[in-house]
Amino acid sequence: MLIDITEWINVEAIQLLTHHTSAVVAAVVLFWFVGWLVKRTLHDSIMKRIVLLLDELVLVCIFAYFVYELLFFLYLRMRVLPPS
């Protein structure tokens, strides 16, 4: 008796995890580069601190959005799809 592997594995969830992982890695690299560039080019001032704070705030918001989207998707998929 052969069991299809797609019954065990949620391919859409794996695709979503892969997409989010690559997006998070890209966001971390880009925001690290922006922070590094700001630290190297701007003089120590209030503007430099504001830009670095906004950089960190936007990164945290992006992470929160990815977590929300991932959990919301998985929650809806588990509630909407009937068990096989």
Summary of the structure (lengths in Angstrom):
residues: 84
radius of gyration: 19.6
end to end distance: 16.7
largest distance: 70.1
contacts: 175
relative contact order: 0.12
helix: 82%
strand: 0%
